[in-house]
Amino acid sequence: MTAEGFLEGRRLQMARGVLLQCIMGGYPPARFYGSDDGDLALVPDPAQIHRLPWSKQPRAFAICDADELTGQSSNLSTRGQLKAVIARYAALGLAPVVATELEFFVFAPNTDPTQPFQPPLGLDGRREDGHSAFSVSSNNGLRPFFSEVYECMAALGLPRDTFMHEMGVSQFEINLLHGDPLLLADQTFLFKHLLKEVALKHGLTVVCMAKPLAHTPGSSMHIHQSIVEIGSGRNVFSDEAGEPTATFRHFIGGQQAGMADFTALFAPNVNSYQRLCHPFASPNNACWSHDNRAAGLRIPASSPAARRVENRLPGADANPYLAIAASLAAGLYGIEHALEPSAAIQGEFEVPDNLSLPCTLHAALERLKRSQLAKELFGKEFIEGYVASKTLELTSFFDEITPWERRVLAAQA
């Protein structure tokens, strides 16, 4: 939209079905978004209008809500779903607080998708070979890129906690500062857009796939969650003596009750399960533990005031609005129904059958499709539309024969 049109308050409308557009560009049948495929209004959030610092031509970026023409939030909007979850907490006098940890890879341009990704050439003319995890000098070869990333984050008002080189080849992680869930979802979404745009300027490719390289750790989007009282700001996961509360237990119980049903929301693509089925600290389970990275729900070591639950299931490919909404909605369900969690696990352990999660997109979508809990928390229209869109994507994947199949199976009698 032109700047003049935006400043005049001209309404931008979009077909309702676009909210269910699949990643290849197609749409599920119109019955999933209204047979007329009428319009939605895109309503900009005044707090999320940003001048894009990486663009030579003056441009701005506005994060919008997708509202029905009646003024109500669209049930198909993931941002709207997150706002509804936050409102349900507020009705109880509570406010969730979250932080996201986003991992991503920085690669050289990859013009042939049949070939593996490669790390970029550094300033020393060499490619990283995988020995730089947590090194203080690991990103020196990419310093011009990261310098602009930092500058753009500052210009957009994106506060960062820590930045580090992760375990994978040319893999990095940013920890965003904890705060309001909607703000953190906006910041995570905006940061991913920033990364890709700045990378293009530097002749690089940023990849937020869950598992872009074989035999290498995948990329997660861990979600740290706590709840405070509105007004006092007290963390309701800890009592006055600093001990865990019943609310803390019930929140974990709700997370466990929802993780299997919501796996397709946390791991939305075929590639997501490559990360989960080859776990390098990427647990595919609903167990919980104190400071054990093999558990899907980890309680990090912290002071009572910072007691929180880390959901380690979501991948970097997850929609931040939807992943945060699903995780918080499950926790609230546990609080409202006083659900008790399983016993905490420590050390090496075997996952009980009742705490295992779907390990393929097909299985996860089947579980979500049957879930009454998902339909109760997010509405039948959203869940059925999401499943329909993701089923199109899965069908498209099965329409192709992979190099592994040709390489290994062609010689079989």
DRENFIMI-783675 format. One record per residue (C-alpha): residue in three letters; x, y, z. Coordinates in Angstrom, 3 decimals. Example, Ala and Ser with C-alpha at 12.3 -4.5 7.8 and 13.67 -1.06 7.14 Angstrom:
2
ALA:12.300:-4.500:7.800
SER:13.670:-1.060:7.140
This chain:
413
MET:0.000:0.000:0.000
THR:1.222:3.531:-0.658
ALA:2.241:5.606:2.336
GLU:-0.471:8.126:1.406
GLY:-3.166:5.474:1.378
PHE:-2.003:4.048:4.687
LEU:-1.895:7.445:6.405
GLU:-5.360:8.278:5.082
GLY:-6.656:5.184:6.874
ARG:-7.648:3.379:3.695
ARG:-8.877:-0.106:4.598
LEU:-6.928:-3.029:3.184
GLN:-9.044:-6.115:2.557
MET:-7.998:-9.656:1.731
ALA:-9.825:-12.829:0.762
ARG:-10.622:-14.946:3.813
GLY:-9.142:-18.067:2.238
VAL:-5.641:-16.567:2.212
LEU:-5.372:-17.432:5.921
LEU:-5.491:-21.100:4.920
GLN:-3.156:-20.839:1.936
CYS:-0.683:-23.730:2.038
ILE:3.058:-23.265:1.620
MET:2.974:-24.295:-2.067
GLY:0.371:-21.612:-2.777
GLY:-2.808:-23.684:-3.097
TYR:-5.962:-23.708:-0.991
PRO:-8.149:-26.371:0.602
PRO:-11.798:-26.566:-0.525
ALA:-13.772:-23.362:0.003
ARG:-16.005:-24.978:2.638
PHE:-13.130:-24.583:5.116
TYR:-13.094:-20.773:4.864
GLY:-16.613:-19.945:3.682
SER:-17.964:-20.818:0.281
ASP:-18.212:-17.148:-0.745
ASP:-14.536:-16.555:0.159
GLY:-15.479:-13.088:1.328
ASP:-13.089:-10.427:2.511
LEU:-11.329:-9.814:5.799
ALA:-10.043:-6.431:6.958
LEU:-6.330:-6.133:7.747
VAL:-6.167:-3.800:10.750
PRO:-2.645:-2.543:11.571
ASP:-1.450:-2.687:15.157
PRO:-0.224:0.872:15.908
ALA:2.573:-0.538:18.089
GLN:3.871:-2.723:15.264
ILE:4.511:-0.298:12.398
HIS:8.199:-0.221:11.531
ARG:10.440:1.584:9.080
LEU:12.569:-1.127:7.487
PRO:16.204:-0.173:8.136
TRP:17.681:-2.557:5.561
SER:15.728:-1.084:2.644
LYS:17.336:1.683:0.572
GLN:13.927:2.787:-0.682
PRO:11.876:4.097:2.267
ARG:9.503:1.299:3.220
ALA:7.467:0.412:6.287
PHE:6.139:-2.852:7.618
ALA:2.878:-3.119:9.569
ILE:1.777:-6.201:11.474
CYS:-1.991:-6.472:11.161
ASP:-4.876:-8.289:12.761
ALA:-7.175:-10.154:10.396
ASP:-10.713:-9.138:11.367
GLU:-14.076:-10.042:9.944
LEU:-15.899:-7.110:8.358
THR:-18.167:-7.154:11.418
GLY:-15.148:-6.088:13.498
GLN:-14.632:-9.413:15.242
SER:-11.293:-11.209:15.051
SER:-11.280:-13.937:12.434
ASN:-11.262:-17.459:13.862
LEU:-8.685:-18.346:11.181
SER:-6.167:-15.748:12.383
THR:-3.317:-17.193:14.441
ARG:-2.597:-13.755:15.940
GLY:-6.257:-13.523:16.855
GLN:-6.106:-16.961:18.457
LEU:-3.181:-15.865:20.632
LYS:-4.999:-12.692:21.691
ALA:-8.008:-14.801:22.698
VAL:-5.845:-17.058:24.876
ILE:-4.290:-14.022:26.595
ALA:-7.802:-12.656:27.232
ARG:-8.830:-15.920:28.906
TYR:-5.909:-15.549:31.313
ALA:-6.826:-11.899:31.949
ALA:-10.374:-12.912:32.895
LEU:-8.791:-14.830:35.808
GLY:-6.594:-11.896:36.821
LEU:-3.517:-13.536:35.303
ALA:-0.997:-12.557:32.639
PRO:1.298:-15.084:30.944
VAL:4.920:-14.124:30.354
VAL:6.951:-15.834:27.635
ALA:10.348:-15.767:25.964
THR:11.420:-17.498:22.774
GLU:14.755:-19.025:21.819
LEU:15.073:-19.159:18.052
GLU:17.733:-21.210:16.247
PHE:18.607:-20.775:12.582
PHE:21.276:-21.631:10.012
VAL:23.266:-19.228:7.826
PHE:24.209:-20.837:4.497
ALA:25.743:-19.959:1.172
PRO:23.183:-19.489:-1.624
ASN:21.617:-22.792:-2.639
THR:20.368:-22.584:-6.219
ASP:19.913:-26.349:-6.646
PRO:17.562:-27.812:-4.017
THR:18.757:-31.348:-4.847
GLN:22.139:-30.429:-3.336
PRO:22.808:-30.079:0.406
PHE:23.188:-26.682:2.025
GLN:26.746:-25.469:2.610
PRO:28.101:-22.989:5.143
PRO:29.204:-19.694:3.598
LEU:32.772:-18.666:2.917
GLY:34.087:-16.681:5.851
LEU:36.356:-13.678:5.711
ASP:39.278:-16.117:5.865
GLY:38.056:-17.771:2.636
ARG:37.155:-21.038:4.383
ARG:33.906:-22.773:5.207
GLU:33.114:-23.674:8.788
ASP:33.612:-27.380:9.434
GLY:31.517:-27.844:12.579
HIS:33.890:-27.180:15.461
SER:32.649:-23.727:16.436
ALA:29.777:-24.455:18.837
PHE:29.692:-21.838:21.622
SER:33.040:-20.410:20.467
VAL:33.702:-16.748:21.224
SER:35.093:-16.294:17.704
SER:32.691:-18.556:15.833
ASN:30.865:-15.847:13.876
ASN:33.854:-13.667:12.971
GLY:33.649:-14.801:9.351
LEU:30.060:-13.510:9.266
ARG:30.723:-10.336:11.226
PRO:29.457:-7.901:8.538
PHE:26.167:-9.823:8.370
PHE:25.695:-10.005:12.128
SER:26.687:-6.368:12.588
GLU:23.834:-5.321:10.326
VAL:21.474:-7.753:12.053
TYR:22.266:-6.088:15.392
GLU:21.850:-2.615:13.912
CYS:18.498:-3.514:12.369
MET:17.276:-5.090:15.601
ALA:18.098:-1.881:17.468
ALA:16.341:0.216:14.808
LEU:13.216:-1.955:15.068
GLY:13.220:-1.940:18.869
LEU:13.919:-5.664:19.156
PRO:15.780:-6.190:22.443
ARG:18.023:-9.234:22.496
ASP:19.264:-11.151:25.485
THR:21.997:-13.428:24.127
PHE:23.302:-14.476:20.712
MET:25.456:-17.562:20.324
HIS:26.768:-20.148:17.913
GLU:24.796:-23.352:18.327
MET:25.835:-26.988:17.848
GLY:25.200:-27.230:14.104
VAL:27.491:-26.108:11.290
SER:26.861:-22.365:10.843
GLN:23.913:-22.596:13.247
PHE:23.089:-19.738:15.608
GLU:20.590:-18.946:18.351
ILE:19.047:-15.764:19.692
ASN:17.250:-15.478:23.021
LEU:14.638:-12.734:23.040
LEU:13.820:-10.991:26.332
HIS:10.748:-12.283:28.181
GLY:7.539:-10.280:28.105
ASP:3.954:-10.144:26.867
PRO:3.169:-13.179:24.660
LEU:1.718:-11.140:21.784
LEU:4.732:-8.837:21.790
LEU:7.125:-11.804:21.793
ALA:5.254:-13.470:18.926
ASP:5.432:-10.213:16.947
GLN:9.136:-9.850:17.727
THR:9.908:-13.457:16.765
PHE:8.016:-13.091:13.490
LEU:9.686:-9.745:12.712
PHE:13.142:-11.082:13.607
LYS:12.813:-14.012:11.197
HIS:11.800:-11.605:8.422
LEU:14.747:-9.346:9.299
LEU:17.196:-12.259:9.191
LYS:16.197:-13.343:5.710
GLU:16.189:-9.816:4.271
VAL:19.587:-8.851:5.709
ALA:21.052:-12.196:4.607
LEU:20.049:-11.499:1.005
LYS:21.912:-8.176:1.126
HIS:25.056:-10.047:2.160
GLY:24.770:-12.834:-0.413
LEU:23.704:-15.360:2.237
THR:20.724:-17.613:2.876
VAL:19.110:-17.887:6.315
VAL:17.162:-21.115:6.789
CYS:14.626:-21.650:9.585
MET:13.787:-25.231:8.625
ALA:13.590:-27.586:11.580
LYS:16.250:-29.916:10.100
PRO:18.123:-28.561:7.060
LEU:21.218:-30.785:7.431
ALA:21.501:-34.527:8.005
HIS:23.580:-35.753:10.951
THR:23.368:-32.291:12.490
PRO:21.192:-30.858:15.269
GLY:17.973:-29.236:14.100
SER:16.630:-25.793:14.916
SER:14.105:-25.248:17.674
MET:11.965:-22.429:18.989
HIS:11.820:-23.196:22.698
ILE:9.101:-21.296:24.569
HIS:9.696:-20.258:28.200
GLN:6.454:-19.642:30.102
SER:5.460:-18.232:33.470
ILE:2.314:-16.565:34.820
VAL:2.019:-13.472:36.971
GLU:-0.842:-11.844:38.834
ILE:-2.142:-8.738:37.121
GLY:-1.355:-5.828:39.400
SER:1.141:-7.365:41.797
GLY:3.326:-9.009:39.157
ARG:3.839:-12.001:41.456
ASN:4.863:-15.239:39.753
VAL:2.025:-17.610:40.636
PHE:4.289:-20.629:40.045
SER:6.018:-19.915:43.402
ASP:4.535:-19.396:46.888
GLU:5.756:-17.006:49.571
ALA:8.273:-19.576:50.787
GLY:9.664:-19.951:47.249
GLU:8.178:-23.417:46.749
PRO:6.258:-24.605:43.663
THR:2.519:-24.001:43.813
ALA:-0.476:-26.105:42.813
THR:-0.935:-23.697:39.873
PHE:2.561:-24.629:38.699
ARG:1.705:-28.346:38.829
HIS:-1.611:-27.857:37.077
PHE:0.033:-25.801:34.320
ILE:2.445:-28.670:33.656
GLY:-0.460:-31.127:33.772
GLY:-2.253:-29.107:31.094
GLN:0.859:-28.959:28.940
GLN:1.127:-32.742:29.127
ALA:-2.572:-33.166:28.326
GLY:-2.272:-31.074:25.166
MET:1.155:-31.869:23.709
ALA:0.206:-34.939:21.677
ASP:-2.960:-33.344:20.332
PHE:-1.091:-30.125:19.499
THR:2.074:-31.646:18.017
ALA:1.020:-30.619:14.494
LEU:0.820:-27.001:15.727
PHE:4.325:-27.125:17.199
ALA:5.825:-29.211:14.366
PRO:3.893:-28.104:11.256
ASN:5.940:-29.527:8.375
VAL:7.200:-32.869:7.069
ASN:10.736:-31.761:7.860
SER:9.779:-30.984:11.476
TYR:9.838:-34.677:12.302
GLN:13.362:-35.105:10.977
ARG:14.386:-32.939:13.930
LEU:12.212:-34.804:16.425
CYS:13.047:-38.334:15.297
HIS:16.815:-37.697:15.408
PRO:16.925:-35.902:18.730
PHE:19.961:-33.820:19.516
ALA:18.324:-32.359:22.643
SER:15.066:-32.191:20.622
PRO:12.771:-34.378:22.701
ASN:9.625:-35.818:21.165
ASN:7.833:-36.535:24.448
ALA:5.534:-34.956:27.037
CYS:7.691:-35.845:30.032
TRP:8.747:-33.101:32.417
SER:11.916:-32.671:34.396
HIS:13.991:-30.289:36.442
ASP:16.778:-29.140:34.115
ASN:16.886:-32.241:31.876
ARG:17.083:-31.407:28.178
ALA:15.792:-34.847:27.202
ALA:12.339:-33.898:28.484
GLY:9.805:-32.136:26.308
LEU:8.933:-29.919:29.274
ARG:11.981:-28.653:31.148
ILE:12.036:-26.603:34.332
PRO:15.234:-24.533:34.042
ALA:17.284:-23.892:37.162
SER:16.169:-20.477:38.425
SER:15.148:-18.429:41.411
PRO:11.543:-18.808:42.667
ALA:10.648:-15.450:41.097
ALA:11.791:-16.744:37.696
ARG:10.251:-20.234:37.948
ARG:9.043:-21.162:34.479
VAL:8.190:-24.046:32.154
GLU:10.168:-24.462:28.940
ASN:8.303:-26.161:26.087
ARG:11.079:-27.707:23.976
LEU:8.876:-29.263:21.280
PRO:8.324:-26.338:18.831
GLY:10.723:-26.061:15.920
ALA:12.086:-22.916:14.313
ASP:9.612:-23.566:11.483
ALA:6.582:-23.168:13.764
ASN:4.253:-20.174:13.525
PRO:5.182:-18.216:16.692
TYR:1.634:-16.957:17.256
LEU:0.152:-20.422:17.004
ALA:2.873:-22.233:18.957
ILE:2.694:-19.774:21.856
ALA:-1.112:-19.830:21.791
ALA:-1.233:-23.629:21.838
SER:1.284:-23.938:24.665
LEU:-0.396:-21.307:26.839
ALA:-3.888:-22.642:26.106
ALA:-2.852:-26.129:27.225
GLY:-1.383:-24.734:30.450
LEU:-4.522:-22.725:31.191
TYR:-6.666:-25.793:30.553
GLY:-4.629:-27.619:33.192
ILE:-5.108:-24.774:35.687
GLU:-8.855:-24.577:35.081
HIS:-9.293:-28.340:35.458
ALA:-6.711:-28.849:38.234
LEU:-4.837:-31.450:36.193
GLU:-1.970:-33.183:37.973
PRO:1.203:-33.945:36.004
SER:3.043:-37.226:35.892
ALA:6.029:-37.714:38.158
ALA:9.096:-35.709:37.125
ILE:11.848:-37.685:35.406
GLN:15.606:-37.281:35.803
GLY:18.673:-38.783:34.158
GLU:18.268:-41.268:31.321
PHE:14.725:-42.547:30.948
GLU:12.331:-44.410:28.674
VAL:9.269:-42.491:27.546
PRO:6.006:-44.068:28.782
ASP:3.489:-44.807:26.047
ASN:1.019:-42.260:27.411
LEU:3.656:-39.486:27.140
SER:4.937:-40.294:23.646
LEU:4.047:-37.976:20.781
PRO:3.292:-38.437:17.058
CYS:6.493:-38.894:15.067
THR:5.236:-38.071:11.553
LEU:3.172:-35.201:10.175
HIS:0.514:-37.673:9.054
ALA:0.139:-39.098:12.563
ALA:0.154:-35.614:14.115
LEU:-2.579:-34.373:11.770
GLU:-4.705:-37.447:12.464
ARG:-4.337:-36.801:16.192
LEU:-5.230:-33.122:15.799
LYS:-8.201:-33.917:13.569
ARG:-9.677:-36.192:16.268
SER:-8.892:-33.844:19.168
GLN:-11.930:-32.506:20.986
LEU:-9.575:-30.514:23.204
ALA:-8.140:-28.658:20.200
LYS:-11.613:-27.839:18.892
GLU:-12.689:-26.691:22.347
LEU:-9.733:-24.336:22.746
PHE:-9.340:-23.051:19.169
GLY:-12.701:-23.698:17.551
LYS:-13.782:-26.304:15.030
GLU:-13.394:-23.914:12.068
PHE:-9.732:-23.199:12.790
ILE:-8.702:-26.793:13.505
GLU:-10.496:-28.257:10.486
GLY:-9.107:-25.544:8.193
TYR:-5.569:-25.978:9.522
VAL:-5.705:-29.749:9.050
ALA:-7.076:-29.333:5.523
SER:-4.263:-26.943:4.547
LYS:-1.535:-29.121:6.067
THR:-2.987:-32.229:4.425
LEU:-2.529:-30.523:1.047
GLU:1.118:-29.950:1.897
LEU:1.610:-33.551:2.991
THR:-0.015:-34.798:-0.214
SER:2.336:-32.600:-2.254
PHE:5.324:-34.117:-0.447
PHE:4.145:-37.645:-1.245
ASP:3.838:-36.668:-4.909
GLU:7.667:-36.592:-5.117
ILE:10.193:-39.421:-5.003
THR:13.227:-38.607:-2.873
PRO:16.891:-39.190:-3.821
TRP:17.121:-41.770:-1.002
GLU:14.405:-43.869:-2.627
ARG:16.115:-43.786:-6.016
ARG:19.547:-44.442:-4.539
VAL:18.643:-47.291:-2.178
LEU:15.533:-48.943:-3.592
ALA:16.098:-48.894:-7.362
ALA:18.456:-51.895:-7.241
GLN:16.073:-54.037:-5.183
ALA:14.548:-57.053:-6.903
